[in-house]
Amino acid sequence: MLGAATFWSVLLQKIGHVVLFGVLSVLYLRVFTAFSSEPAVQGIRPFLLSLGATVVYALSDEFHQMLVPGRIASWKDVLLDAAGAVLFLSLFHGMTRIYRDRMR
């Protein structure tokens, strides 16, 4: 069983994964839609490209951790990173749609 300090440390690390990879996915979305004729709020292609790029980066990050002494790679972290990407992309999509509807 984890001690209280260890529990909070692990929880903060996991929240960090969700937030950082969520922000990364939104940044990828902005890049993929910057040169597109489709707005970010329309179409599934930019969403999937952003999610895919984020997951590839998460996989490369875990691979890198395998090569660092004292660190271990975890599929759970990749899943957490992907969940953060889906969450943030969905929130960004919803907020963008609401903003555009109000501006009309």
Secondary structure, 3 states (H helix, E strand, C coil): CCCHHHHHHHHHHHHHHHHHHHHHHHHHHHHHHHCCCCCCCCCCHHHHHHHHHHHHHHHHHHHHHHHCCCCCCCHHHHHHHHHHHHHHHHHHHHHHHHHHHHHC
